Amino acid sequence: MPLFSYCNSFKLFSLTVSLLLLAACTPPEERFTASNEDYCQDITFQTNTSITEQLAPYSSYIKDNKTGVYVLEQGTEAMFTRAWLSEHAEKTIDVQYFIFSTDNIGLLAIDYLVRAADRGVKVRILVDDIMLDAKGDELLTLNAHPNISIKIYNPLANVGKNLLQKLTNLATDFHAFNQRMHNKTFTVDSLISITGGRNVADEYFGYDHEYNFRDRDALLVGQATQQIEQSFNQFWQHKLSVPVTELLTQTDTNITPNFEKLHQYACNPKHFLPEVRAQIEAMPAAFNLAVESGDVYWLNNVEYVSDTPGKNDAKTFLGGSGIATERLIQLIKQAKSSITIQSPYLITTELSEELFKSLVAKGVEIKILTNSLASNDNLDAFSGYQRSRKALLATGIQIFEFKPDAKIRQKVMSQEMVRQLKQQPIFGLHAKSMVIDDHLTVIGTFNLDPRSANLNTESIVVIPSKPVAKKVKKVMLVEMQPENAWQTTVDWNPDQEVDLSKRLKVKTRTIVPKSIL
């Protein structure tokens, strides 16, 4: 996992200083090991057809401004789909992520992007600054490809900054330092997109050896993709998105990128199992089968909602709300019978608690699945939830906390990884989804916490479909069952399921203001 492995919150000033010092003192590791073997010589790369050609049978839906929606529940399926799109892109690939790690999945993803660029595809990569763990020379080499452009969003904390600059930015502009880009989109040829909760790293696709996330994305074809592309362009052109060449010193101005080591890494069956590559090759047929089986829904009025770069005017310190926040509040207020929610981090305020309380009083059943202390990767966020838990339960909602050994992981984790490991990794919730009144589904990046509400830019896709809502809600309710989650009450919670040291660590976080969690 990246050095900054906690998602969506920052520590106290002193802890942040410690992390910055660690980053400054840690020598870079060699990314690739030397090898004389040509692992790529026997691999055939699938570039004989384009995404446009593969989607031609559905062109009438696209011309009618409909959006094809397919919910990506499994990590492996989400990975295969991104690879498939990269391999068959014809014109453009636009990538926007909060985390783009250089672990195994990240390196394989980069290899796909480079190979697409080699075919003439224009690749734009926009990544938030705070958790980017790539080395400067790696970024410059990748950016030196004539068809690849890289920008860094809000580069106050990491890329191109020395320790003094990082500490100065943290101390003098704490609000701006905390305004991160949490959007996650992957768009090919302005025709097909993936958006949702997953970042690009092993743990989001079921390939980490110690800790994996249960997550969810939506694959969108057609009209909604245009909305995503407009948002991406708005971010790409904004002053907060800075070309990597303006942040890093390039000693060799005539750099000629050589990606042979990357290609050999990705071709090595140790890093990319042949059976996984075969499943990716079968993706076009799998998509057609999904359409024929009725698992792809062609819909009107699918809505992509994104905050604007910078989120808000910052006149309210660590506050200010945002476009995605206001749209979510509107949708929640419209509920008549039920709201079912998954949010890995659940930190409420008086405003949100009053909103839930008023809905429960009207007879709306509200169920929320979040992480338990045992499954949580973010002790700061859990501390905020722990402080709000009783008040939240007092509103009348039902809360379920995810188990670290949830049985559902057997269905959503990579089976290749399951077979390789002697001990199964811990499983944590990362999906950010909501089903309202059994007819409206929301999938996105938005956590129910102050950071998502006021600081991070967030995005959601709103899907008006009873069949989609029924399918997603069914999965969500299964994950609230006893084999997957504990139900928390005013009188009982599962905090005691972890050892004393972890419970004490949470208690030490109580002085962290909830407004930055």
N, C-alpha and C positions, 0 to 999 in steps of 0.2 A: 504494500500500500504506500501511497505518497507520504512524504514527511509530515505534511499537514493533513492528517487523516481524519480529523473531525470535520463533519459537514455542518455548515450553516451557523456556526457560532465561533466566537473568539474568546480567548481567555482574558483575565485581568492583565493590566499593563505589564506587571512583572513577569507573568507567564509568557506573554507574547515576546518580551525581551529575551527570555530563555530560548524560545524556539528560533528566534532570529540569530542568536549567538550560535546555536547548534548548526543552523544552516550555513553560517559563515565559516565554521570550523571543520565541517565535514568534507573531506577530500572526495572529488568525483570518482566514481567507479567506472572501469572500462565496460562499455555497454555490450560489446560482442567479443566472444572468444575466437581466436584464430582457428581456421580449419582449411585443409587442402581439398576437401571433398566438395564436389559440385552437386548440391542437393536439388537444384532447380532443373537439371538437364532432362529429367523424365516427367516433369509436370507440364501438363497442357493447360494454359490459362484461357478461360472461356470469354472470348471477346467477339465471337462471330455474330452476335445479335445485340441490339441496343434495347434499353428499357422501353423506348418508344415503340419499337417493333413488338416487344413482348406484351405491351398493354394495348396494342391495336384492336384486339377483339372487344375492348371495353371503351373504345373511343366515343361511341354514341352517348354513354353516360357522362363522359368528361365534357363533351360539347354541350350537353344540357346543363352544365354548371353543377353537376352532382359531385359529391365526395364519396369515394370508396373508403370504408372504415374497416380495419382489421385490428383487433386488440392483441398485442404481443404480451402474453402472460409469462412465457418461459424465457429464461435468460439465453439459452442456446438458440432458440428461434429468433430472438432479437439480434443476436450476433450474426447468425446466418443471413438474415435479411439485410443488414448493413453491408455485409460482404458482397452479397448478390447485387445490390444496387451499385456498389463501387465498381464491381467487375464489368457491369454493363452500361455504366454511364457513358453518354455520348458527347455532352457539351459542358456541363457544369456540375460541380459538387460543392455545396456550401455547408460548412460544419461549424456549429456553435455549441460550446460546452463549458460548464463550470469546472469540471475536472477532465483532463485528458492525460492519463498517466502513461508513463513509458515502461509499464510492466509488460507481460507477455501479450495480453489482449491489445494494449495500446500500440505495441510495436507491429503486431500483425495488421492492425487498422491502418497504421502509417504506411506499411508496405502496399496495401491495397490502394491507398490514395496516390502514392508515388507511381504505381503501375498505371493508374488511370491518367495521371498527368503525362506520363510517357506517351500515351495514346493521343494526347492533344486536349484532354479534358482540363478546363480551367478549375482549379481547386482553391477555394478560399477557406481559411481556418481562423476562427475567432475564439479565443480561449480567455477565460478570466485569469487574472494575474496571480491570485493568492495561493493557489494550490498547484500551479504548473511546476513539474519537477524535471523538465528537460533542461539540458545544459545549453549555454549560450551558443556554442559552436554548432550544436545539433540543430538548433532553431535556425541559425544563419545558413547552414548547409541545406536544410529543407526549403527554406525561403529562396535560396539561390536557383532552385529549379525554375525554368522560365514559365512554367504553368502553375506554380504554387505561390500563394501569397498568405502571409501569416500576420495577424494583428493580435495585440494583447489588450484586454479590456481593463481600464483603470489601473495602470501599472505603478502603484504606489508602494507595493510591499515586497516585490520579488524580482522580476526580470530587469536586469540592468541597473539594479540599485545596490550600493554598498551598504554596510551595516549602519553607518551614520545617517544616510539618506532614509533608510527604512524607519529608524527610530524617530527621526525628525518628522516624517510624514505621519507616523502614528501619534506623536505627541501634539502636533500643531493642527492636524485636521482629522480628528478621530471619526467624525461623521463620514467624511468622504472615504477614509480608509476602510470603513465598514460597509460601504455601498458596493456590493459585488454583483456580477452578472450570473444569475442562477439558471438562465434559459438553457434548454437542451434541444437542439434541432439538428436534423441531418436531411438535406434536401438534394435531390438529383434531378438535373435537367428541368428544373422548375415544374416538375410534373408529379413527383412522389416524395413524401416526407415521412420521417419518424420523429415523434416528439413524446415526451413523458418524463419519467423519473430517472432513467438510467444515464449515468456518466459513462465515460470510456475508461474502464479499468477492470481487472480480473473479477473483483468481487461483485460487480453489477451483472455479470453474465454467468455466474455459477462456476468460476474457474479458480477461485482463491482456495488455498489449502487450509486456511484457518478461520476465515470469516466471510460469509457471503450474504448478499441482500436478496430479499424477495421484492421484486420490483415490477413495474408495468409501463409499457409504452403503447402508443397508438400509431399504426401505419395508415397514412392518409394519401389517397390518390385523387388528383383533380383539384376542384375549386378551393378547398381549404389550404392547399399547398401554396396558392397564390398569396394568401394572407400571411403565411409563414415567410415566404420570400420577401414580401414587403417589409416585414418586421426585421428580417435579417439585414436587408439593405439599409434600414434606418440605423441599426447598430453599427454596421460596417462603416458607414459614412460619418458617424458621430466622432466628435473630438476626443471622447474617452477611449476610442479604439485606436491604438497607436501602432503603426508598422514596426515590426520587430527590428528593422534596420535603424530606426530612430532611437532604439533603446540599448542596442548592443554595438560595441565597437568591432568593426570588421577589419581585421588586419590585412587580409588578402582581398583586395577589391575585385580581382579576377578569378574568384573562387569557381571552380568547376565541380559541381556536386557529383559524388560517386556513392551510389547506394548499393553496391554489390554486397557489402557485409550485411546490410539490412535484408536484402533479398535472400541471401543464404540462410540467415536466421529464420526467416519466415518459411522457407522451403524445408527446413530441417524437420523431419517427422517427430522429433523430440518436442518441438515447440508447437507444431501444427499437425495433429494426428491425421493420417490419410482418410480415416472414416469420417472425420469432421469436414475435410475438404470435399469429400464425395457428397455429403449432405448439402453443402453450399451449391455444388453443381446441379443438384436436383431442385433448387429453389423455384425456378420458373414453373416447373410442373407442379410443385407444391402449392404455389400461389393460384394456379388455374384450378387445382383441386379444391382449394379453399373457397374460390368463387362458386364453383359448381355445387359445393356442399352447403352453400348459403351462409358461410362464415364471414364473407365480405359483404358489407351492407352499403348500398348506394343510396345516399341520403341528400336531402336538401337542407340548407341552413346550418351546416356544421360551422362552428364559430371558433376561430383561434384568437385568443386574447393575450396580449403581451404588454407588460409595462414598457415605458419608454426608457432609453438610456439615461442613467442618472436617477431614475425612479420618481423623484419629486423635487420640489424647489428647495428642500433642506432647511426651510425656515423654522421647522419644528425639530429640535435636536433629537436625533434617533427616532423621529416620528415622520408623519407626513402622508401615510397611506399610499395608494397607487391604483392604476387602472385595473389590474387583476384583482386586487383586494376589493375594490368597490363592486366589480362584477360578481365576485363570489358572494358578497353580502346580499346583493340583489337576488341572486339565485336561491340562496338559503332562505331568505324572507318569503319567497314564493311557495315554499313547501307546504303541502296540505296534509300529508299522512306520514311520510317517513323520510329520514335522511340516514344513509349508511356511509361511513367515512373510514378511510385508511390514511393515517398520517404518522410517519415515524417519530416526529417530534411534536408534542402537544403541550403548548404553553399558552394558556388563555389569559385574557385581561378582563376587567370588569365589563367592557363593551361586549366581548364575545360571550361571556357568561350570561349576561342579561339577554342577549339575543337567543341563546339556547333555552334559557328559562322561559322566555315568552312563547317560544315555539312549543315546548313541552306542555305549557299551560293550555295551548290550543289543541292538544291531542296529537301532536307530531311525535312519532317514535324516533329517537336519535340513538344510534349505536356507533361507537368509535373504536377502532382497533389501532393501538399504538404499541410502541416497544416497551417491554418490561425492562427493569434494570438488568436482568440476566441476558437479554438480547441486544441491549443498547450499546452502540459504539461511541456515544456522545454523552459523557457524564455531566457536562455543563447543561445541555438541553434537558437531560433527565432531572437535574436539580430544579430547573424552572418548572417542569411538569409536576414534580413532587410537591412543590410549594403551592401549586394550583389545584391539586387533585381533589381534595375534599370539597372545595368550593365548586368545582366542576361537577362532581357527583351530586352535590346538593341541588343542582339545577334540574335533576331528574333524568339525565341521560344515562345510558349504559356504557361502561368502559371495559374493554378487553385488552389485555396486555400479551403481546406475542411471546411465545416460548422459544428459547434458543435452540431447542431440538424439535421444533414443530414438525409434525409428520408430513406436512405439505411440502417440505423441502425435497422429499423424494421425487415429487412430480415436477418441480421447477428448476432443480439443479442439473448441471451437466452430468449425464449418465457416464460419459467417458471418465469424468473426474471421480465420480462415485466409485467406479471400479478400481481406480488407481490408489485411492487413499485407504489407509488402515483405520483411521478415525475420522468421522464425519465433522466438517467444520461447523462452527456456531452459525446460526441463521438469524438475521435481523430484518426487520421490516424497513423498506425504503419506498414503497409505492405511495403515491399521493393521489388518491382517487376519491370520488364521491358519487353516490347515486341518489337522486332526489325523486321521490314519488313514483318510483319504478318506471320512469320514462325519460329521465335526463341523466346522462353520465358526464362526469368531469374527470379528465385525466391530465395531469400536468406536473409542474415542479413545485407547487405551492404547499409548504408545510403550514400547519395551524400554529403559527408562532409569530411573535413580534418582528423577527428578522424578515420573514417572508412578507409580512403585512406592510412593513415600512422601509426596509433597507435594501434587500436583494431585489434585482429585477426578476420577475417571475412570469411564467406563461402557463396557460391552460387551454385545452381544447374542450369545447362544450358540444356534446353529441346528443341531439334530440331523437332518440330511438328507443322504443320499448324493448325490442329484441336485444339490443346491445346492453341496455340497463339490466334486463333480466339475467343475461349471461354474466356480466361483471358482478352484480350483486350476489348471485349464487356462489361465486368463488369467494367473495368477501365474507359471506356468512359461514362458509365452510372453514375459513381461517379463524373464525371466532369460536369454533367448537373446542371442547376440552382437550382434544389431542393436539391442538395448535396454539391455544391461548388460555390464559387465566382470566376469569371475570373478576374485576376489582369492585369492591363495595366500600361504603363508608367505614365499615368495621374490619375489613380485611384487604390486604394487598400482598403481592408476591415478592416484595423487596427482600424478605428473609430467605428467599431461594438462592441468594448469592452470599459469598463469604463476607465476613465483617469488614475486611480491608476495603472492598469495593464500596460498601455502604458508607464507610467513613470518608472515602474520597468524594462521594456525592455531597456529603455534609459540608466539606470544605469549600464547595462551590456556591454555597448559599449567599455569599456576599457579592456574587456576580449579578449585576442588574438584569432583570428579566427583559428589559428593552433591547438588549443586544443578543438575546438568545433566539 
